[in-house]
Amino acid sequence: MTSRNRPTSISGSPATPCRISVTSETAEGLFERGRNFLEEGNTLSALACFEKSYSIRKISGIQSYLGLCQALERGRFGEGFALCLEAISEDKENPVHYLHLGRIYLKAGERNAAIETLRKGLSFGNDPEIVRFLDSIGTRRNPVFPFLSRKNILNKYAGLMLRKLRIR
């Protein structure tokens, strides 16, 4: 991998994995570094930081981020679901946990469960990240003629025509 393709840190230097001895940095410091890596799209380094942070201090916030990274980076959806659901059971009203669980559901191909989870997260607070993520996923509108199936030709073309006319 060339340095041109390698993710960079905020300062512009190439991002390095979280290679720190457990005693040299606090759980909070590792957690913040992991969040920064995750925002940059460097899930592998974020995963390393969250794993070390979670080994020092087992709290629901770290657990939720660790579950997200486990699912995104390693494809371990079962572990990701379990960690996020446990974080939600400890801290039910934190919308970030629902955002992470929704992202895992979407990555696992369970779009409806993802949307339902994200909407549940919005019920605990208007989190702008959840709103942005829901907008990026997009949701289907009800068919023009609800008594016909969605695949019916009338519904299909009436929906296309109304969308072209910007009525719907």
Secondary structure, DSSP 8 states (H G I E B T S, - for coil): --TTTS-B-TTSSB-------TTTS-HHHHHHHHHHHHHHT-HHHHHHHHHHHHHH---HHHHHHHHHHIIIII--HHHHHHHHHHHHHH-TT-HHHHHHHHHHHHHTT-HHHHHHHHHHHHTT---HHHHHHHHHH------SSTTS-TTSHHHHHHHHHHHHTT--
